[in-house]
Amino acid sequence: MRIERGFESLFARKPTPSERRHLRLDAGGIVMVVTRVSFHADGRVLDAVDAVHDSRRYIYHAVLQRTRGGAAYGLANAVGGRER
């Protein structure tokens, strides 16, 4: 299936008490909120992400690539370390 369009947003905020507990954050901890939705040409949702991550362990990496046969998109994020 081909992704026709989509959106992604990232923002930082203070965690909720539940997020703080689950992510084992200190009192001053900050989370990264990621929301992404991609759509097929007919409007069907192909991918949906609504995630909250510990900002100390979140790395964002995006690759967008167009191929001869049409558009191909790749978006990825990683949790667990910092870029070196």
Backbone as JSON, one array per atom type, in Angstrom:
{
  "sequence": "MRIERGFESLFARKPTPSERRHLRLDAGGIVMVVTRVSFHADGRVLDAVDAVHDSRRYIYHAVLQRTRGGAAYGLANAVGGRER",
  "N": [[0.84, -1.18, 0.0], [0.44, 2.25, -0.66], [1.52, 5.21, 0.84], [-0.27, 8.11, 0.81], [-0.57, 10.61, 2.02], [0.23, 12.32, 5.09], [0.76, 13.15, 8.58], [2.85, 14.36, 11.19], [3.6, 15.1, 14.53], [5.61, 16.47, 17.11], [6.21, 17.18, 20.46], [7.33, 18.65, 23.54], [6.57, 18.25, 27.0], [5.45, 18.55, 30.45], [5.13, 15.55, 32.36], [2.18, 13.55, 33.02], [0.95, 12.47, 36.25], [0.69, 9.64, 36.14], [2.22, 8.97, 33.84], [4.7, 9.82, 34.73], [5.19, 8.02, 36.79], [5.12, 5.5, 35.41], [7.21, 5.84, 33.57], [9.27, 6.26, 35.25], [10.27, 8.81, 36.04], [12.11, 11.66, 37.25], [11.26, 14.39, 39.49], [11.49, 16.75, 37.95], [11.25, 15.81, 35.37], [10.77, 15.53, 31.79], [8.6, 14.8, 29.07], [8.44, 13.5, 25.7], [6.05, 13.88, 23.27], [4.61, 12.08, 20.7], [2.79, 12.16, 17.78], [1.4, 10.59, 15.04], [-0.06, 10.13, 11.85], [-0.8, 8.35, 8.95], [-2.08, 8.18, 5.62], [-3.88, 6.31, 3.14], [-4.51, 6.72, -0.4], [-7.28, 6.54, -0.74], [-8.24, 7.47, 1.62], [-8.16, 5.81, 3.85], [-6.78, 5.02, 7.03], [-3.44, 4.21, 7.42], [-1.39, 4.03, 9.24], [-1.04, 4.78, 12.63], [0.08, 6.6, 15.35], [0.37, 7.36, 18.72], [2.18, 8.38, 21.12], [4.11, 8.5, 24.18], [7.21, 9.45, 25.45], [10.15, 9.18, 27.5], [12.05, 12.01, 27.55], [14.81, 12.03, 27.82], [15.69, 9.75, 26.68], [14.95, 9.64, 24.06], [15.22, 9.58, 20.58], [14.96, 11.15, 17.51], [14.56, 10.34, 14.14], [14.28, 10.83, 10.76], [13.57, 9.7, 7.48], [12.99, 10.51, 4.22], [12.07, 9.4, 1.1], [11.97, 9.35, -2.41], [10.97, 7.21, -4.95], [11.39, 5.74, -8.25], [9.03, 4.47, -8.98], [7.06, 5.82, -7.62], [6.11, 7.55, -4.63], [7.88, 6.85, -1.69], [7.92, 6.56, 1.75], [9.71, 6.93, 4.78], [9.68, 6.88, 8.18], [11.08, 7.01, 11.33], [11.54, 6.38, 14.8], [13.48, 6.24, 17.76], [13.99, 4.75, 20.93], [15.87, 4.79, 23.86], [18.54, 5.56, 23.96], [21.21, 7.9, 23.29], [22.24, 9.75, 20.42], [25.49, 9.31, 19.1]],
  "CA": [[0.0, 0.0, 0.0], [1.2, 3.47, -0.79], [1.11, 6.34, 1.67], [-0.58, 9.28, 0.0], [-0.3, 11.8, 2.82], [0.28, 12.05, 6.51], [1.29, 14.22, 9.42], [3.53, 13.94, 12.41], [3.95, 16.21, 15.4], [6.38, 16.15, 18.3], [6.35, 18.3, 21.39], [7.75, 18.32, 24.9], [5.7, 18.76, 28.07], [5.57, 17.87, 31.74], [4.35, 14.31, 32.35], [1.09, 13.36, 33.97], [1.43, 11.63, 37.35], [0.77, 8.26, 35.68], [3.39, 8.87, 32.95], [5.9, 9.96, 35.57], [5.35, 6.76, 37.51], [5.44, 4.43, 34.46], [8.51, 6.09, 32.94], [10.23, 6.43, 36.34], [10.87, 10.14, 35.86], [12.34, 12.53, 38.4], [10.26, 15.46, 39.63], [11.62, 17.72, 36.86], [11.3, 15.1, 34.09], [10.01, 16.02, 30.65], [8.3, 13.76, 28.09], [8.22, 13.84, 24.3], [4.79, 13.33, 22.78], [4.68, 11.86, 19.26], [1.53, 11.81, 17.14], [1.59, 10.43, 13.59], [-1.1, 9.42, 11.11], [-0.59, 8.34, 7.51], [-3.32, 7.81, 4.93], [-3.93, 5.78, 1.78], [-5.17, 7.66, -1.32], [-8.74, 6.5, -0.56], [-8.58, 8.04, 2.92], [-7.97, 4.86, 4.96], [-5.61, 5.21, 7.88], [-2.48, 3.12, 7.28], [-0.51, 4.0, 10.4], [-1.4, 5.78, 13.62], [0.92, 6.52, 16.54], [0.16, 8.36, 19.76], [3.11, 7.81, 22.11], [4.78, 9.38, 25.13], [8.52, 8.9, 25.75], [11.08, 9.92, 28.36], [12.83, 12.84, 26.63], [16.24, 11.74, 27.95], [16.0, 8.53, 25.94], [14.24, 9.68, 22.78], [15.97, 10.06, 19.41], [14.09, 11.24, 16.33], [15.29, 10.2, 12.89], [13.32, 10.71, 9.66], [14.1, 9.54, 6.14], [11.97, 10.61, 3.19], [12.71, 8.98, -0.14], [11.09, 9.18, -3.56], [11.48, 6.2, -5.87], [10.87, 5.89, -9.62], [7.66, 3.97, -9.05], [6.16, 6.62, -6.79], [6.7, 8.05, -3.39], [8.05, 5.94, -0.56], [8.24, 7.37, 2.92], [10.16, 6.2, 5.95], [9.84, 7.67, 9.4], [11.43, 6.11, 12.43], [12.04, 6.99, 16.02], [14.14, 5.26, 18.59], [13.99, 5.03, 22.35], [16.84, 3.98, 24.58], [19.91, 6.05, 23.98], [21.46, 9.17, 22.61], [23.13, 9.65, 19.27], [26.89, 9.5, 19.46]],
  "C": [[0.88, 1.24, 0.0], [0.63, 4.57, 0.12], [0.92, 7.56, 0.77], [-0.25, 10.58, 0.74], [-0.26, 11.4, 4.29], [0.75, 13.26, 7.27], [1.95, 13.6, 10.63], [3.82, 15.18, 13.23], [4.68, 15.66, 16.62], [6.38, 17.38, 19.18], [6.72, 17.79, 22.77], [6.77, 18.94, 25.9], [6.03, 18.05, 29.37], [4.7, 16.62, 31.72], [3.16, 14.38, 33.3], [1.64, 12.52, 35.12], [1.6, 10.16, 36.93], [1.99, 8.05, 34.77], [4.68, 8.94, 33.76], [6.21, 8.67, 36.3], [5.79, 5.64, 36.55], [6.81, 4.6, 33.82], [9.64, 6.3, 33.96], [11.01, 7.74, 36.21], [11.08, 10.84, 37.19], [11.28, 13.63, 38.41], [10.32, 16.47, 38.48], [11.62, 17.1, 35.47], [10.38, 15.69, 33.04], [9.77, 14.84, 29.71], [8.2, 14.35, 26.69], [6.95, 13.13, 23.87], [4.88, 13.26, 21.26], [3.3, 11.45, 18.77], [1.78, 11.72, 15.64], [0.41, 9.67, 13.02], [-0.74, 9.49, 9.63], [-1.81, 7.71, 6.84], [-3.06, 7.24, 3.54], [-4.65, 6.82, 0.91], [-6.69, 7.67, -1.14], [-9.19, 6.99, 0.81], [-8.42, 7.09, 4.1], [-6.7, 5.2, 5.73], [-4.71, 3.98, 7.74], [-1.62, 2.95, 8.53], [-0.96, 5.1, 11.35], [-0.56, 5.55, 14.87], [0.54, 7.67, 17.47], [0.97, 7.85, 20.95], [3.72, 8.9, 22.98], [6.08, 8.7, 25.55], [9.27, 9.79, 26.74], [12.01, 10.7, 27.43], [14.33, 12.57, 26.71], [16.65, 10.56, 27.09], [15.36, 8.5, 24.55], [15.12, 10.28, 21.69], [14.99, 10.07, 18.24], [14.95, 11.2, 15.07], [14.25, 10.01, 11.79], [14.06, 10.58, 8.34], [12.92, 9.6, 5.18], [12.64, 10.31, 1.86], [11.67, 8.82, -1.24], [11.75, 8.18, -4.51], [10.87, 6.43, -7.25], [9.42, 5.47, -9.73], [6.65, 4.78, -8.26], [6.87, 7.02, -5.53], [6.79, 6.93, -2.36], [8.52, 6.77, 0.61], [8.73, 6.47, 4.03], [10.35, 7.14, 7.11], [10.12, 6.68, 10.53], [11.8, 6.93, 13.65], [12.61, 5.88, 16.88], [14.1, 5.7, 20.04], [15.1, 4.19, 22.97], [18.25, 4.47, 24.56], [20.03, 7.37, 23.27], [22.39, 8.92, 21.43], [24.54, 9.94, 19.72], [27.56, 10.37, 18.44]]
}
